[in-house]
Structure formats: C-alpha cells, structure tokens
Amino acid sequence: MVEKLKSWFGDNQALVLFLGAQAVAVGTAAAAILAYSVRLETRVSIMETRGAEYTVARMQEMQQRITVLEQMIKTNESSINRIVAIMTRDLGKPPP
C-alpha cells in the first residue's frame, strides 16, 4: 500500500504540488476577503457613529436658530402691531 502511494506520488508530483499551491492561494484569498470585510464593517460602523453625533449636533444647532427666529418674529410682530395702532389711532376721529 505504501509502495503504491509512493509510486502514485512520484508519478503525479506536479499535480500534488499544483493542488497544494491552489489550496494555499484559495486560503490566502479567503483570508484577504475576510480582512477586507472586517475593515469595511469597521469603517461603516465608525461612519454611522460619527454621522449620528454630527446629525444630533446639527439638529441642536437648527433648534437654537429656530428659537432665535421665533423670538425675532414675536418682537417684529409686536412692533408692527404698535405701528399699526399708532397709524390708525386718528382714523376714527372727525377732522377739526
């Protein structure tokens, strides 16, 4: 049995070497793909985390701007009402 195996290995040495090299190449490719996918997932996770923090910060900034604009609208509205009241106050009086 061992004699047959040695004989077969001697006759097919190139084939065995080729198949061994193929196995190493496939293993290396699989390891490279796995490493790439892990790096890509890490990048996506980091971007999601940073993106969420950035979005929350922008939303808070927008909320502050909206609050300031609402205060300005109230101030302008009261000024307009005062101007209208002053301009229309004498409209109901008969001329002297």
C-alpha positions as CSV (number, residue, x, y, z in Angstrom):
1,M,0.0,0.0,0.0
2,V,2.8,2.4,0.9
3,E,4.7,1.4,-2.2
4,K,1.6,2.2,-4.3
5,L,1.2,5.6,-2.6
6,K,4.9,6.4,-3.1
7,S,4.7,5.3,-6.8
8,W,1.5,7.4,-7.4
9,F,3.0,10.4,-5.6
10,G,6.2,10.1,-7.8
11,D,4.1,9.9,-11.0
12,N,1.9,12.8,-10.0
13,Q,4.2,15.0,-8.1
14,A,3.5,18.0,-10.3
15,L,-0.3,17.6,-9.8
16,V,0.1,17.3,-6.0
17,L,2.3,20.4,-6.0
18,F,-0.2,22.3,-8.1
19,L,-3.1,21.3,-5.9
20,G,-1.1,22.3,-2.8
21,A,-0.4,25.7,-4.3
22,Q,-4.0,26.1,-5.3
23,A,-5.1,25.4,-1.7
24,V,-2.6,28.0,-0.3
25,A,-3.9,30.5,-2.9
26,V,-7.5,29.9,-2.0
27,G,-6.8,30.1,1.7
28,T,-4.9,33.4,1.2
29,A,-7.7,34.9,-0.9
30,A,-10.3,33.9,1.7
31,A,-8.2,35.5,4.5
32,A,-7.8,38.7,2.4
33,I,-11.5,38.8,1.7
34,L,-12.3,38.3,5.4
35,A,-9.8,41.0,6.4
36,Y,-11.3,43.4,3.9
37,S,-14.9,42.8,5.0
38,V,-13.8,43.3,8.7
39,R,-12.1,46.6,7.8
40,L,-15.1,47.7,5.7
41,E,-17.6,46.9,8.5
42,T,-15.4,48.8,11.0
43,R,-15.4,51.8,8.7
44,V,-19.2,51.7,8.2
45,S,-19.7,51.4,12.0
46,I,-17.4,54.4,12.6
47,M,-19.2,56.5,10.0
48,E,-22.6,55.6,11.4
49,T,-21.4,56.6,14.9
50,R,-19.8,59.8,13.8
51,G,-22.7,60.6,11.4
52,A,-25.2,60.2,14.2
53,E,-23.3,62.5,16.5
54,Y,-22.9,65.0,13.7
55,T,-26.6,64.9,12.9
56,V,-27.6,65.4,16.6
57,A,-25.3,68.4,16.8
58,R,-26.7,69.9,13.6
59,M,-30.3,69.4,14.9
60,Q,-29.5,71.1,18.1
61,E,-27.9,74.0,16.2
62,M,-31.0,74.2,14.0
63,Q,-33.3,74.2,17.0
64,Q,-31.3,77.1,18.5
65,R,-31.7,79.0,15.3
66,I,-35.4,78.3,15.1
67,T,-35.8,79.6,18.7
68,V,-33.9,82.8,17.9
69,L,-36.1,83.3,14.8
70,E,-39.3,82.7,16.7
71,Q,-38.2,85.4,19.2
72,M,-37.4,87.8,16.4
73,I,-40.8,87.1,14.9
74,K,-42.6,87.9,18.1
75,T,-40.6,91.1,18.5
76,N,-41.3,92.2,14.9
77,E,-45.0,91.3,15.3
78,S,-45.3,93.4,18.4
79,S,-43.5,96.3,16.7
80,I,-45.8,96.0,13.6
81,N,-48.9,96.0,15.9
82,R,-47.7,99.1,17.7
83,I,-47.0,100.9,14.4
84,V,-50.4,99.9,13.0
85,A,-52.1,101.1,16.2
86,I,-50.3,104.4,16.1
87,M,-51.1,104.9,12.4
88,T,-54.8,104.0,12.7
89,R,-55.5,105.7,16.0
90,D,-56.5,109.0,14.4
91,L,-58.6,107.5,11.6
92,G,-61.8,107.3,13.7
93,K,-61.7,111.0,14.7
94,P,-63.6,113.6,12.7
95,P,-61.4,116.3,11.2
96,P,-61.1,119.5,13.4
